[in-house]
Amino acid sequence: MKKNWTMNDFEAVVVGNGEFPAHPIPLAVLERTPCVVCCDGGADALIASGRLPDWIVGDGDSLSEANRDRFQERIRRISDQETNDQTKAVSFLASQGIRRIAIVGATGKREDHTLGNISLLMEYQQMGLEVVMLTDYGFFVPAVDTEVFDGFPRQQVSVFNVDAVQLKSEGLKYPIYDFRCWWQGTLNEVEGDTFQITAKGRYLVYRTYEPKG
């Protein structure tokens, strides 16, 4: 799993039905990535921004009637109620042989959807995919065992433990440990150009785009 990325790394972008991105970094990724797949209503926001989807994936319940008619040949309806639209879009891309995926528009609006969408990154990692979720403030990557991450001084970092043990860090302002509550790994800070997390197991890492002011 690649923990560090550039804007040209991705084969596809999934646009969720949360808040459409406004920050220049997720917007630049959206512009540069060759394939854009929308989760139902996410297509309405994408189209309103002047962009067009390559595919619209989901059960069709949140897409406007006008866009259902306009893009009916690009819609892939998946009625499975055991997965949400984000996972349907990611699984669709995986079925096309696409492995490097960025997700935007997955946060904001309903907080329960936001938490669910973020947690699913761990499942996508287990599918063998390289997935990064970009928000208007920073980005999430799933990680397992010992990893080295790019950073910069005063970059803000949060580590969310899933099932990892023997947690340690190098290059962060506050050393991490075997915490179990998610808040215990938040509000950390990078001291140099990289940092390392040593662990056995899975965790999520969030990094901001900008240094702490």
Backbone as JSON Lines, residues from 0, in Angstrom:
{"i":0,"aa":"M","n":[0.83,-1.19,0.0],"ca":[0.0,0.0,0.0],"c":[0.87,1.25,0.0]}
{"i":1,"aa":"K","n":[0.64,2.15,-0.91],"ca":[1.44,3.37,-1.01],"c":[0.93,4.4,-0.02]}
{"i":2,"aa":"K","n":[1.79,4.88,0.87],"ca":[1.37,5.82,1.9],"c":[1.61,7.26,1.51]}
{"i":3,"aa":"N","n":[2.39,7.5,0.46],"ca":[2.73,8.84,0.02],"c":[2.4,8.94,-1.47]}
{"i":4,"aa":"W","n":[1.84,10.06,-1.88],"ca":[1.31,10.13,-3.23],"c":[1.54,11.52,-3.82]}
{"i":5,"aa":"T","n":[1.42,11.58,-5.15],"ca":[1.39,12.86,-5.87],"c":[0.05,12.94,-6.59]}
{"i":6,"aa":"M","n":[-0.23,14.09,-7.16],"ca":[-1.53,14.3,-7.81],"c":[-1.71,13.45,-9.05]}
{"i":7,"aa":"N","n":[-0.61,12.92,-9.59],"ca":[-0.7,12.13,-10.82],"c":[-0.72,10.63,-10.56]}
{"i":8,"aa":"D","n":[-0.81,10.23,-9.29],"ca":[-0.69,8.82,-8.95],"c":[-1.96,8.0,-9.22]}
{"i":9,"aa":"F","n":[-3.11,8.64,-9.34],"ca":[-4.36,7.91,-9.3],"c":[-4.9,7.54,-10.68]}
{"i":10,"aa":"E","n":[-5.5,6.36,-10.74],"ca":[-6.15,5.9,-11.97],"c":[-7.6,6.35,-12.04]}
{"i":11,"aa":"A","n":[-8.22,6.6,-10.91],"ca":[-9.63,6.99,-10.89],"c":[-9.92,7.78,-9.62]}
{"i":12,"aa":"V","n":[-10.96,8.6,-9.7],"ca":[-11.48,9.34,-8.54],"c":[-12.92,8.93,-8.32]}
{"i":13,"aa":"V","n":[-13.27,8.67,-7.06],"ca":[-14.65,8.45,-6.67],"c":[-15.15,9.73,-6.01]}
{"i":14,"aa":"V","n":[-16.28,10.24,-6.51],"ca":[-16.89,11.44,-5.96],"c":[-18.1,11.03,-5.13]}
{"i":15,"aa":"G","n":[-18.03,11.27,-3.82],"ca":[-19.12,10.89,-2.94],"c":[-20.24,11.92,-2.93]}
{"i":16,"aa":"N","n":[-21.25,11.63,-2.14],"ca":[-22.42,12.5,-2.06],"c":[-22.38,13.35,-0.79]}
{"i":17,"aa":"G","n":[-21.15,13.6,-0.28],"ca":[-20.99,14.53,0.82],"c":[-20.8,15.94,0.27]}
{"i":18,"aa":"E","n":[-19.98,16.73,0.95],"ca":[-19.72,18.08,0.47],"c":[-18.71,18.04,-0.67]}
{"i":19,"aa":"F","n":[-19.05,18.65,-1.8],"ca":[-18.15,18.69,-2.95],"c":[-16.91,19.47,-2.58]}
{"i":20,"aa":"P","n":[-15.71,19.01,-2.99],"ca":[-14.47,19.66,-2.56],"c":[-14.36,21.1,-3.04]}
{"i":21,"aa":"A","n":[-13.73,21.92,-2.19],"ca":[-13.45,23.31,-2.53],"c":[-11.96,23.62,-2.49]}
{"i":22,"aa":"H","n":[-11.19,22.8,-1.75],"ca":[-9.75,23.03,-1.63],"c":[-9.06,22.71,-2.95]}
{"i":23,"aa":"P","n":[-8.02,23.47,-3.32],"ca":[-7.36,23.24,-4.61],"c":[-6.7,21.87,-4.77]}
{"i":24,"aa":"I","n":[-6.28,21.22,-3.68],"ca":[-5.61,19.93,-3.84],"c":[-6.58,18.84,-4.3]}
{"i":25,"aa":"P","n":[-7.7,18.58,-3.61],"ca":[-8.63,17.58,-4.15],"c":[-9.19,17.97,-5.51]}
{"i":26,"aa":"L","n":[-9.38,19.26,-5.76],"ca":[-9.87,19.68,-7.07],"c":[-8.83,19.41,-8.15]}
{"i":27,"aa":"A","n":[-7.54,19.59,-7.84],"ca":[-6.49,19.3,-8.82],"c":[-6.43,17.81,-9.12]}
{"i":28,"aa":"V","n":[-6.57,16.97,-8.09],"ca":[-6.6,15.52,-8.3],"c":[-7.78,15.16,-9.19]}
{"i":29,"aa":"L","n":[-8.92,15.77,-8.94],"ca":[-10.11,15.51,-9.74],"c":[-9.88,15.89,-11.2]}
{"i":30,"aa":"E","n":[-9.19,16.99,-11.44],"ca":[-8.94,17.45,-12.81],"c":[-7.94,16.56,-13.54]}
{"i":31,"aa":"R","n":[-6.94,16.04,-12.82],"ca":[-5.84,15.33,-13.48],"c":[-6.09,13.83,-13.65]}
{"i":32,"aa":"T","n":[-7.04,13.29,-12.93],"ca":[-7.25,11.84,-12.95],"c":[-8.14,11.45,-14.12]}
{"i":33,"aa":"P","n":[-7.78,10.43,-14.88],"ca":[-8.46,10.14,-16.14],"c":[-9.87,9.59,-16.03]}
{"i":34,"aa":"C","n":[-10.23,9.0,-14.91],"ca":[-11.55,8.38,-14.78],"c":[-12.23,8.9,-13.53]}
{"i":35,"aa":"V","n":[-13.48,9.38,-13.69],"ca":[-14.25,9.91,-12.56],"c":[-15.53,9.11,-12.42]}
{"i":36,"aa":"V","n":[-15.71,8.5,-11.25],"ca":[-16.9,7.72,-10.95],"c":[-17.63,8.39,-9.8]}
{"i":37,"aa":"C","n":[-18.92,8.63,-9.98],"ca":[-19.71,9.31,-8.96],"c":[-20.63,8.34,-8.24]}
{"i":38,"aa":"C","n":[-20.8,8.59,-6.95],"ca":[-21.78,7.86,-6.16],"c":[-23.12,8.58,-6.28]}
{"i":39,"aa":"D","n":[-23.99,8.08,-7.12],"ca":[-25.33,8.63,-7.26],"c":[-25.36,10.16,-7.23]}
{"i":40,"aa":"G","n":[-25.87,10.74,-6.11],"ca":[-26.05,12.17,-6.01],"c":[-24.78,12.97,-6.12]}
{"i":41,"aa":"G","n":[-23.62,12.33,-5.92],"ca":[-22.36,13.02,-6.13],"c":[-22.22,13.52,-7.56]}
{"i":42,"aa":"A","n":[-22.92,12.84,-8.48],"ca":[-22.88,13.27,-9.87],"c":[-23.54,14.63,-10.05]}
{"i":43,"aa":"D","n":[-24.59,14.9,-9.29],"ca":[-25.26,16.2,-9.41],"c":[-24.29,17.33,-9.08]}
{"i":44,"aa":"A","n":[-23.51,17.17,-8.0],"ca":[-22.54,18.2,-7.61],"c":[-21.42,18.31,-8.63]}
{"i":45,"aa":"L","n":[-20.94,17.16,-9.14],"ca":[-19.87,17.19,-10.14],"c":[-20.33,17.92,-11.4]}
{"i":46,"aa":"I","n":[-21.52,17.61,-11.86],"ca":[-22.05,18.23,-13.08],"c":[-22.28,19.72,-12.86]}
{"i":47,"aa":"A","n":[-22.75,20.09,-11.67],"ca":[-22.96,21.5,-11.35],"c":[-21.66,22.28,-11.36]}
{"i":48,"aa":"S","n":[-20.53,21.58,-11.12],"ca":[-19.22,22.25,-11.12],"c":[-18.65,22.4,-12.53]}
{"i":49,"aa":"G","n":[-19.36,21.88,-13.52],"ca":[-18.9,21.98,-14.9],"c":[-18.13,20.78,-15.4]}
{"i":50,"aa":"R","n":[-18.08,19.71,-14.6],"ca":[-17.38,18.49,-14.98],"c":[-18.4,17.4,-15.29]}
{"i":51,"aa":"L","n":[-17.95,16.35,-15.98],"ca":[-18.84,15.26,-16.35],"c":[-18.33,13.94,-15.79]}
{"i":52,"aa":"P","n":[-19.23,13.08,-15.34],"ca":[-18.8,11.78,-14.83],"c":[-18.56,10.78,-15.96]}
{"i":53,"aa":"D","n":[-17.61,9.89,-15.77],"ca":[-17.45,8.78,-16.7],"c":[-18.46,7.68,-16.38]}
{"i":54,"aa":"W","n":[-18.69,7.49,-15.07],"ca":[-19.66,6.5,-14.6],"c":[-20.38,7.04,-13.39]}
{"i":55,"aa":"I","n":[-21.61,6.59,-13.21],"ca":[-22.38,6.89,-12.0],"c":[-22.8,5.54,-11.43]}
{"i":56,"aa":"V","n":[-22.39,5.28,-10.2],"ca":[-22.62,3.96,-9.6],"c":[-23.45,4.1,-8.33]}
{"i":57,"aa":"G","n":[-24.42,3.23,-8.17],"ca":[-25.23,3.24,-6.96],"c":[-26.6,2.65,-7.22]}
{"i":58,"aa":"D","n":[-27.51,2.87,-6.26],"ca":[-28.86,2.34,-6.44],"c":[-29.81,3.34,-7.08]}
{"i":59,"aa":"G","n":[-29.31,4.55,-7.39],"ca":[-30.11,5.53,-8.12],"c":[-31.05,6.34,-7.27]}
{"i":60,"aa":"D","n":[-30.97,6.23,-5.95],"ca":[-31.99,6.86,-5.11],"c":[-31.74,8.34,-4.84]}
{"i":61,"aa":"S","n":[-30.52,8.82,-5.08],"ca":[-30.23,10.22,-4.77],"c":[-29.81,11.05,-5.98]}
{"i":62,"aa":"L","n":[-29.84,10.47,-7.16],"ca":[-29.5,11.18,-8.39],"c":[-30.73,11.9,-8.92]}
{"i":63,"aa":"S","n":[-30.55,13.14,-9.37],"ca":[-31.69,13.9,-9.88],"c":[-32.28,13.23,-11.12]}
{"i":64,"aa":"E","n":[-33.56,13.43,-11.3],"ca":[-34.24,12.82,-12.45],"c":[-33.65,13.31,-13.76]}
{"i":65,"aa":"A","n":[-33.31,14.6,-13.81],"ca":[-32.74,15.16,-15.04],"c":[-31.43,14.48,-15.4]}
{"i":66,"aa":"N","n":[-30.58,14.26,-14.42],"ca":[-29.3,13.61,-14.7],"c":[-29.43,12.11,-14.9]}
{"i":67,"aa":"R","n":[-30.44,11.49,-14.29],"ca":[-30.71,10.07,-14.6],"c":[-31.02,9.91,-16.07]}
{"i":68,"aa":"D","n":[-31.79,10.84,-16.61],"ca":[-32.15,10.76,-18.03],"c":[-30.95,11.12,-18.92]}
{"i":69,"aa":"R","n":[-30.23,12.16,-18.54],"ca":[-29.12,12.65,-19.37],"c":[-27.99,11.65,-19.46]}
{"i":70,"aa":"F","n":[-27.69,10.96,-18.35],"ca":[-26.52,10.08,-18.29],"c":[-26.9,8.62,-18.1]}
{"i":71,"aa":"Q","n":[-28.08,8.25,-18.59],"ca":[-28.56,6.89,-18.34],"c":[-27.61,5.82,-18.87]}
{"i":72,"aa":"E","n":[-26.87,6.1,-19.93],"ca":[-25.95,5.1,-20.48],"c":[-24.68,4.96,-19.63]}
{"i":73,"aa":"R","n":[-24.44,5.9,-18.72],"ca":[-23.25,5.84,-17.87],"c":[-23.58,5.34,-16.46]}
{"i":74,"aa":"I","n":[-24.81,5.03,-16.19],"ca":[-25.23,4.61,-14.86],"c":[-25.08,3.1,-14.72]}
{"i":75,"aa":"R","n":[-24.48,2.68,-13.63],"ca":[-24.38,1.27,-13.28],"c":[-25.11,1.07,-11.96]}
{"i":76,"aa":"R","n":[-26.35,0.61,-12.04],"ca":[-27.17,0.44,-10.84],"c":[-26.77,-0.85,-10.12]}
{"i":77,"aa":"I","n":[-26.52,-0.72,-8.84],"ca":[-26.19,-1.86,-7.98],"c":[-27.13,-1.79,-6.79]}
{"i":78,"aa":"S","n":[-28.04,-2.71,-6.68],"ca":[-29.1,-2.63,-5.68],"c":[-28.72,-3.23,-4.33]}
{"i":79,"aa":"D","n":[-27.53,-3.78,-4.2],"ca":[-27.1,-4.41,-2.95],"c":[-27.19,-3.44,-1.79]}
{"i":80,"aa":"Q","n":[-28.03,-3.74,-0.81],"ca":[-28.2,-2.86,0.34],"c":[-27.21,-3.16,1.47]}
{"i":81,"aa":"E","n":[-26.34,-4.14,1.28],"ca":[-25.34,-4.48,2.3],"c":[-24.09,-3.62,2.2]}
{"i":82,"aa":"T","n":[-23.99,-2.83,1.13],"ca":[-22.87,-1.92,0.98],"c":[-23.39,-0.53,0.65]}
{"i":83,"aa":"N","n":[-22.6,0.51,0.97],"ca":[-23.03,1.86,0.6],"c":[-22.52,2.21,-0.8]}
{"i":84,"aa":"D","n":[-22.91,3.39,-1.29],"ca":[-22.57,3.76,-2.66],"c":[-21.07,3.93,-2.86]}
{"i":85,"aa":"Q","n":[-20.37,4.4,-1.82],"ca":[-18.92,4.53,-1.95],"c":[-18.27,3.19,-2.24]}
{"i":86,"aa":"T","n":[-18.66,2.17,-1.49],"ca":[-18.09,0.84,-1.69],"c":[-18.51,0.26,-3.03]}
{"i":87,"aa":"K","n":[-19.72,0.54,-3.45],"ca":[-20.16,0.08,-4.77],"c":[-19.28,0.69,-5.86]}
{"i":88,"aa":"A","n":[-18.96,1.97,-5.72],"ca":[-18.11,2.64,-6.72],"c":[-16.69,2.08,-6.69]}
{"i":89,"aa":"V","n":[-16.14,1.89,-5.51],"ca":[-14.79,1.35,-5.39],"c":[-14.74,-0.08,-5.93]}
{"i":90,"aa":"S","n":[-15.73,-0.89,-5.61],"ca":[-15.77,-2.28,-6.09],"c":[-15.93,-2.33,-7.61]}
{"i":91,"aa":"F","n":[-16.71,-1.4,-8.15],"ca":[-16.86,-1.32,-9.6],"c":[-15.5,-1.05,-10.25]}
{"i":92,"aa":"L","n":[-14.75,-0.1,-9.72],"ca":[-13.44,0.2,-10.28],"c":[-12.5,-0.99,-10.14]}
{"i":93,"aa":"A","n":[-12.54,-1.66,-9.01],"ca":[-11.69,-2.84,-8.81],"c":[-12.02,-3.91,-9.84]}
{"i":94,"aa":"S","n":[-13.3,-4.04,-10.19],"ca":[-13.71,-5.03,-11.2],"c":[-13.18,-4.68,-12.58]}
{"i":95,"aa":"Q","n":[-12.83,-3.4,-12.79],"ca":[-12.26,-2.95,-14.06],"c":[-10.73,-3.0,-14.05]}
{"i":96,"aa":"G","n":[-10.16,-3.55,-12.97],"ca":[-8.71,-3.66,-12.87],"c":[-8.02,-2.41,-12.36]}
{"i":97,"aa":"I","n":[-8.78,-1.48,-11.81],"ca":[-8.22,-0.23,-11.3],"c":[-7.9,-0.4,-9.82]}
{"i":98,"aa":"R","n":[-6.69,-0.02,-9.43],"ca":[-6.22,-0.25,-8.07],"c":[-5.86,1.03,-7.31]}
{"i":99,"aa":"R","n":[-5.49,2.09,-8.02],"ca":[-5.06,3.33,-7.35],"c":[-6.2,4.35,-7.45]}
{"i":100,"aa":"I","n":[-6.85,4.6,-6.32],"ca":[-8.1,5.35,-6.31],"c":[-8.05,6.47,-5.27]}
{"i":101,"aa":"A","n":[-8.5,7.66,-5.67],"ca":[-8.71,8.77,-4.74],"c":[-10.22,8.91,-4.5]}
{"i":102,"aa":"I","n":[-10.57,9.26,-3.28],"ca":[-11.97,9.5,-2.94],"c":[-12.11,10.94,-2.47]}
{"i":103,"aa":"V","n":[-13.05,11.68,-3.05],"ca":[-13.35,13.04,-2.62],"c":[-14.86,13.13,-2.36]}
{"i":104,"aa":"G","n":[-15.26,14.19,-1.67],"ca":[-16.69,14.37,-1.42],"c":[-17.3,13.31,-0.52]}
{"i":105,"aa":"A","n":[-16.5,12.66,0.31],"ca":[-17.0,11.58,1.16],"c":[-17.3,12.04,2.58]}
{"i":106,"aa":"T","n":[-16.94,13.28,2.89],"ca":[-17.14,13.8,4.25],"c":[-18.05,15.01,4.19]}
{"i":107,"aa":"G","n":[-18.4,15.51,5.37],"ca":[-19.33,16.63,5.44],"c":[-20.77,16.13,5.42]}
{"i":108,"aa":"K","n":[-21.7,17.04,5.56],"ca":[-23.13,16.71,5.64],"c":[-23.36,15.79,6.83]}
{"i":109,"aa":"R","n":[-23.86,14.59,6.64],"ca":[-24.19,13.74,7.78],"c":[-22.95,13.11,8.4]}
{"i":110,"aa":"E","n":[-22.82,13.27,9.71],"ca":[-21.62,12.79,10.4],"c":[-21.55,11.26,10.42]}
{"i":111,"aa":"D","n":[-22.71,10.57,10.47],"ca":[-22.67,9.11,10.48],"c":[-22.16,8.57,9.16]}
{"i":112,"aa":"H","n":[-22.53,9.23,8.06],"ca":[-22.01,8.82,6.76],"c":[-20.5,9.08,6.68]}
{"i":113,"aa":"T","n":[-20.08,10.22,7.23],"ca":[-18.66,10.55,7.22],"c":[-17.83,9.47,7.94]}
{"i":114,"aa":"L","n":[-18.25,9.1,9.14],"ca":[-17.52,8.08,9.9],"c":[-17.52,6.74,9.17]}
{"i":115,"aa":"G","n":[-18.67,6.38,8.62],"ca":[-18.76,5.12,7.89],"c":[-17.84,5.1,6.68]}
{"i":116,"aa":"N","n":[-17.83,6.2,5.93],"ca":[-17.0,6.26,4.73],"c":[-15.51,6.17,5.07]}
{"i":117,"aa":"I","n":[-15.09,6.86,6.12],"ca":[-13.68,6.81,6.52],"c":[-13.29,5.4,6.96]}
{"i":118,"aa":"S","n":[-14.15,4.77,7.74],"ca":[-13.82,3.43,8.26],"c":[-13.65,2.41,7.14]}
{"i":119,"aa":"L","n":[-14.35,2.62,6.03],"ca":[-14.29,1.66,4.92],"c":[-12.94,1.63,4.23]}
{"i":120,"aa":"L","n":[-12.09,2.62,4.48],"ca":[-10.76,2.6,3.88],"c":[-9.99,1.34,4.27]}
{"i":121,"aa":"M","n":[-10.22,0.85,5.47],"ca":[-9.52,-0.36,5.91],"c":[-9.96,-1.57,5.09]}
{"i":122,"aa":"E","n":[-11.24,-1.62,4.73],"ca":[-11.72,-2.73,3.9],"c":[-11.13,-2.67,2.5]}
{"i":123,"aa":"Y","n":[-11.01,-1.46,1.95],"ca":[-10.44,-1.34,0.61],"c":[-8.98,-1.77,0.59]}
{"i":124,"aa":"Q","n":[-8.27,-1.48,1.68],"ca":[-6.89,-1.94,1.77],"c":[-6.82,-3.46,1.75]}
{"i":125,"aa":"Q","n":[-7.74,-4.12,2.44],"ca":[-7.77,-5.57,2.47],"c":[-8.15,-6.15,1.11]}
{"i":126,"aa":"M","n":[-8.76,-5.34,0.25],"ca":[-9.07,-5.76,-1.12],"c":[-7.86,-5.64,-2.04]}
{"i":127,"aa":"G","n":[-6.73,-5.15,-1.5],"ca":[-5.53,-4.99,-2.31],"c":[-5.48,-3.69,-3.08]}
{"i":128,"aa":"L","n":[-6.28,-2.69,-2.66],"ca":[-6.34,-1.42,-3.36],"c":[-5.5,-0.37,-2.66]}
{"i":129,"aa":"E","n":[-5.04,0.62,-3.43],"ca":[-4.34,1.78,-2.89],"c":[-5.31,2.95,-2.93]}
{"i":130,"aa":"V","n":[-5.92,3.26,-1.8],"ca":[-6.98,4.26,-1.74],"c":[-6.62,5.37,-0.77]}
{"i":131,"aa":"V","n":[-6.8,6.6,-1.21],"ca":[-6.59,7.79,-0.38],"c":[-7.89,8.58,-0.37]}
{"i":132,"aa":"M","n":[-8.32,9.03,0.81],"ca":[-9.5,9.88,0.91],"c":[-9.06,11.31,1.18]}
{"i":133,"aa":"L","n":[-9.44,12.24,0.29],"ca":[-9.06,13.63,0.4],"c":[-10.26,14.47,0.83]}
{"i":134,"aa":"T","n":[-10.04,15.34,1.83],"ca":[-11.07,16.27,2.27],"c":[-10.62,17.68,1.92]}
{"i":135,"aa":"D","n":[-11.31,18.68,2.42],"ca":[-10.88,20.06,2.19],"c":[-9.79,20.5,3.17]}
{"i":136,"aa":"Y","n":[-9.38,19.61,4.07],"ca":[-8.39,19.99,5.07],"c":[-7.17,19.09,5.09]}
{"i":137,"aa":"G","n":[-7.33,17.85,4.65],"ca":[-6.24,16.9,4.66],"c":[-6.66,15.6,4.03]}
{"i":138,"aa":"F","n":[-5.94,14.5,4.37],"ca":[-6.22,13.24,3.69],"c":[-5.96,12.06,4.63]}
{"i":139,"aa":"F","n":[-6.73,11.0,4.4],"ca":[-6.63,9.77,5.16],"c":[-6.0,8.68,4.3]}
{"i":140,"aa":"V","n":[-5.12,7.87,4.9],"ca":[-4.63,6.66,4.25],"c":[-4.69,5.52,5.26]}
{"i":141,"aa":"P","n":[-5.08,4.33,4.83],"ca":[-5.01,3.17,5.72],"c":[-3.59,2.62,5.73]}
{"i":142,"aa":"A","n":[-3.19,2.06,6.86],"ca":[-1.84,1.54,6.99],"c":[-1.86,0.26,7.81]}
{"i":143,"aa":"V","n":[-0.81,-0.54,7.65],"ca":[-0.68,-1.77,8.41],"c":[0.79,-2.0,8.74]}
{"i":144,"aa":"D","n":[1.06,-2.42,9.96],"ca":[2.42,-2.7,10.43],"c":[3.29,-1.44,10.33]}
{"i":145,"aa":"T","n":[4.58,-1.6,10.15],"ca":[5.5,-0.47,10.19],"c":[5.53,0.25,8.84]}
{"i":146,"aa":"E","n":[5.35,1.57,8.87],"ca":[5.33,2.39,7.65],"c":[6.08,3.7,7.87]}
{"i":147,"aa":"V","n":[6.66,4.22,6.77],"ca":[7.28,5.54,6.77],"c":[6.41,6.47,5.92]}
{"i":148,"aa":"F","n":[6.15,7.67,6.43],"ca":[5.25,8.61,5.78],"c":[5.98,9.91,5.46]}
{"i":149,"aa":"D","n":[5.71,10.49,4.31],"ca":[6.2,11.82,4.0],"c":[5.46,12.85,4.86]}
{"i":150,"aa":"G","n":[6.15,13.94,5.15],"ca":[5.53,15.02,5.91],"c":[6.33,16.28,5.76]}
{"i":151,"aa":"F","n":[6.05,17.27,6.6],"ca":[6.81,18.51,6.63],"c":[6.65,19.11,8.02]}
{"i":152,"aa":"P","n":[7.57,19.94,8.44],"ca":[7.51,20.48,9.79],"c":[6.18,21.17,10.08]}
{"i":153,"aa":"R","n":[5.62,20.85,11.24],"ca":[4.37,21.4,11.76],"c":[3.13,20.9,11.01]}
{"i":154,"aa":"Q","n":[3.31,19.91,10.15],"ca":[2.14,19.26,9.58],"c":[1.39,18.54,10.7]}
{"i":155,"aa":"Q","n":[0.08,18.69,10.72],"ca":[-0.74,18.07,11.76],"c":[-1.1,16.64,11.37]}
{"i":156,"aa":"V","n":[-0.99,15.73,12.34],"ca":[-1.2,14.3,12.09],"c":[-2.1,13.72,13.17]}
{"i":157,"aa":"S","n":[-3.0,12.84,12.75],"ca":[-3.77,12.04,13.7],"c":[-3.68,10.58,13.3]}
{"i":158,"aa":"V","n":[-3.53,9.72,14.29],"ca":[-3.44,8.28,14.07],"c":[-4.63,7.63,14.76]}
{"i":159,"aa":"F","n":[-5.42,6.86,14.0],"ca":[-6.59,6.18,14.54],"c":[-6.33,4.68,14.55]}
{"i":160,"aa":"N","n":[-6.22,4.13,15.73],"ca":[-5.9,2.71,15.85],"c":[-7.12,1.85,15.56]}
{"i":161,"aa":"V","n":[-6.92,0.8,14.76],"ca":[-7.98,-0.16,14.47],"c":[-7.77,-1.43,15.3]}
{"i":162,"aa":"D","n":[-6.65,-2.11,15.05],"ca":[-6.35,-3.31,15.84],"c":[-4.85,-3.48,16.06]}
{"i":163,"aa":"A","n":[-4.1,-2.39,15.92],"ca":[-2.64,-2.46,16.03],"c":[-2.18,-2.54,17.49]}
{"i":164,"aa":"V","n":[-1.04,-3.19,17.68],"ca":[-0.38,-3.25,18.99],"c":[1.09,-2.88,18.79]}
{"i":165,"aa":"Q","n":[1.76,-2.67,19.89],"ca":[3.18,-2.29,19.88],"c":[3.41,-1.01,19.07]}
{"i":166,"aa":"L","n":[2.51,-0.07,19.25],"ca":[2.58,1.19,18.52],"c":[3.69,2.09,19.07]}
{"i":167,"aa":"K","n":[4.53,2.57,18.16],"ca":[5.57,3.53,18.48],"c":[5.72,4.48,17.3]}
{"i":168,"aa":"S","n":[6.36,5.61,17.53],"ca":[6.56,6.57,16.44],"c":[7.93,7.21,16.53]}
{"i":169,"aa":"E","n":[8.43,7.63,15.38],"ca":[9.64,8.44,15.27],"c":[9.32,9.62,14.37]}
{"i":170,"aa":"G","n":[9.74,10.81,14.75],"ca":[9.53,11.98,13.92],"c":[8.26,12.74,14.22]}
{"i":171,"aa":"L","n":[7.49,12.31,15.22],"ca":[6.3,13.04,15.65],"c":[6.59,13.76,16.97]}
{"i":172,"aa":"K","n":[5.94,14.85,17.19],"ca":[6.18,15.66,18.38],"c":[5.83,14.9,19.65]}
{"i":173,"aa":"Y","n":[4.72,14.14,19.59],"ca":[4.28,13.39,20.77],"c":[4.34,11.9,20.46]}
{"i":174,"aa":"P","n":[5.16,11.12,21.16],"ca":[5.27,9.68,20.88],"c":[3.92,8.99,21.07]}
{"i":175,"aa":"I","n":[3.6,8.07,20.16],"ca":[2.36,7.32,20.3],"c":[2.63,6.01,21.05]}
{"i":176,"aa":"Y","n":[1.57,5.37,21.45],"ca":[1.66,4.18,22.29],"c":[0.45,3.3,21.98]}
{"i":177,"aa":"D","n":[0.26,2.23,22.73],"ca":[-0.84,1.31,22.47],"c":[-2.17,1.88,22.98]}
{"i":178,"aa":"F","n":[-2.62,2.96,22.36],"ca":[-3.91,3.54,22.74],"c":[-5.05,2.77,22.09]}
{"i":179,"aa":"R","n":[-6.21,2.83,22.69],"ca":[-7.38,2.15,22.15],"c":[-8.47,3.14,21.73]}
{"i":180,"aa":"C","n":[-8.56,4.27,22.42],"ca":[-9.57,5.28,22.09],"c":[-9.05,6.16,20.95]}
{"i":181,"aa":"W","n":[-9.89,6.44,19.97],"ca":[-9.43,7.18,18.8],"c":[-8.87,8.55,19.14]}
{"i":182,"aa":"W","n":[-9.46,9.26,20.1],"ca":[-9.01,10.62,20.4],"c":[-7.57,10.64,20.9]}
{"i":183,"aa":"Q","n":[-7.09,9.51,21.44],"ca":[-5.76,9.48,22.02],"c":[-4.64,9.6,20.98]}
{"i":184,"aa":"G","n":[-4.95,9.36,19.72],"ca":[-3.94,9.46,18.68],"c":[-4.06,10.72,17.84]}
{"i":185,"aa":"T","n":[-4.91,11.67,18.25],"ca":[-5.12,12.87,17.45],"c":[-4.19,14.0,17.88]}
{"i":186,"aa":"L","n":[-4.17,15.05,17.05],"ca":[-3.49,16.31,17.37],"c":[-2.0,16.15,17.58]}
{"i":187,"aa":"N","n":[-1.36,15.36,16.72],"ca":[0.08,15.23,16.74],"c":[0.69,16.13,15.67]}
{"i":188,"aa":"E","n":[2.0,16.12,15.56],"ca":[2.67,17.08,14.67],"c":[3.99,16.5,14.15]}
{"i":189,"aa":"V","n":[4.25,16.71,12.85],"ca":[5.48,16.23,12.24],"c":[6.62,17.21,12.56]}
{"i":190,"aa":"E","n":[7.79,16.66,12.85],"ca":[8.94,17.5,13.19],"c":[9.89,17.71,12.02]}
{"i":191,"aa":"G","n":[9.94,16.78,11.06],"ca":[10.86,16.9,9.94],"c":[10.18,16.65,8.61]}
{"i":192,"aa":"D","n":[10.87,15.92,7.72],"ca":[10.33,15.65,6.39],"c":[9.65,14.29,6.29]}
{"i":193,"aa":"T","n":[9.86,13.44,7.27],"ca":[9.21,12.13,7.3],"c":[8.92,11.76,8.75]}
{"i":194,"aa":"F","n":[8.08,10.76,8.91],"ca":[7.9,10.16,10.24],"c":[7.59,8.68,10.05]}
{"i":195,"aa":"Q","n":[7.87,7.91,11.07],"ca":[7.65,6.46,11.01],"c":[6.72,6.02,12.13]}
{"i":196,"aa":"I","n":[5.83,5.12,11.78],"ca":[5.0,4.45,12.78],"c":[5.36,2.98,12.78]}
{"i":197,"aa":"T","n":[5.75,2.48,13.92],"ca":[6.05,1.07,14.1],"c":[4.86,0.41,14.79]}
{"i":198,"aa":"A","n":[4.38,-0.69,14.23],"ca":[3.19,-1.35,14.79],"c":[3.06,-2.74,14.22]}
{"i":199,"aa":"K","n":[2.18,-3.49,14.85],"ca":[1.71,-4.76,14.31],"c":[0.2,-4.68,14.24]}
{"i":200,"aa":"G","n":[-0.33,-4.49,13.03],"ca":[-1.77,-4.37,12.87],"c":[-2.15,-3.14,12.05]}
{"i":201,"aa":"R","n":[-3.43,-2.82,12.07],"ca":[-3.99,-1.81,11.18],"c":[-4.31,-0.5,11.91]}
{"i":202,"aa":"Y","n":[-4.13,0.6,11.16],"ca":[-4.45,1.92,11.7],"c":[-4.66,2.89,10.52]}
{"i":203,"aa":"L","n":[-5.31,4.0,10.8],"ca":[-5.52,5.05,9.81],"c":[-4.66,6.25,10.16]}
{"i":204,"aa":"V","n":[-4.1,6.9,9.14],"ca":[-3.3,8.11,9.36],"c":[-3.93,9.27,8.59]}
{"i":205,"aa":"Y","n":[-4.12,10.37,9.31],"ca":[-4.65,11.61,8.71],"c":[-3.56,12.67,8.75]}
{"i":206,"aa":"R","n":[-3.34,13.35,7.62],"ca":[-2.37,14.44,7.55],"c":[-3.01,15.66,6.92]}
{"i":207,"aa":"T","n":[-2.66,16.83,7.41],"ca":[-3.2,18.07,6.86],"c":[-2.39,18.52,5.65]}
{"i":208,"aa":"Y","n":[-3.0,19.37,4.82],"ca":[-2.3,19.95,3.68],"c":[-1.38,21.09,4.11]}
{"i":209,"aa":"E","n":[-1.77,21.8,5.15],"ca":[-1.04,23.0,5.57],"c":[-0.42,22.8,6.95]}
{"i":210,"aa":"P","n":[0.71,23.46,7.22],"ca":[1.29,23.39,8.57],"c":[0.45,24.16,9.57]}
{"i":211,"aa":"K","n":[0.63,23.84,10.82],"ca":[-0.07,24.54,11.88],"c":[0.39,26.0,11.91]}
{"i":212,"aa":"G","n":[-0.56,26.92,11.97],"ca":[-0.22,28.34,11.94],"c":[0.42,28.84,13.23]}
